[in-house]
Amino acid sequence: MKTDAYKRPPASSSVAPTKFISPGVKAPHGISINAPGRGLLPRTSGAALEERRKSQRVLLRVRASIHVALQGSQTTMEATTLSVNTQGAVIVIKQNLPPETRFVLEHGTTRERVACKVARPAKEMPEGFHVPVEFDTPAPHFWKIAFPPADWRPLDEG
């Protein structure tokens, strides 16, 4: 990986102020920010969201297996990652798993296993459910890649 493709933000970098919007208001691109009746939620810029992230996301396809108890019986499901980080991943599976479902994720190549849970509701897509998963404890070496430092950003194209 070429390190010159990244730059560190200036030391005096400031985050844009948080803006509040009313429930049910649509964000740019038609994304709903608030569910009705949930009160006011902050709308933050992409940079602010990136700074809150626990670790850098890396687009990486890895085959994996999920070992989970569903309705009282142990089941194994095949999965593929979309993106990974030191805290977990977004995986694609054929069957939806509800938030907080606990399971063991097995790396398809190394057969290493790590305890996880479903972090948030899945998004149904044509290829399957995109499920965000979170490791019980950070596992920076589970994916067998070197992650860029948290404060590195891609150079702006333009």
Secondary structure, DSSP 8 states (H G I E B T S, - for coil): --GGGEE---TT------EEE-TT-B-GGG-B---TTS--EEE--HHHHHHHSSS--EE---EEEEEEEETTEEEEEEEEEEEEETTEEEEEESS---TT-EEEEEETTT--EEEEEE-S--EEETTEEEEEEEESS--TTTT-S----TT-EE----
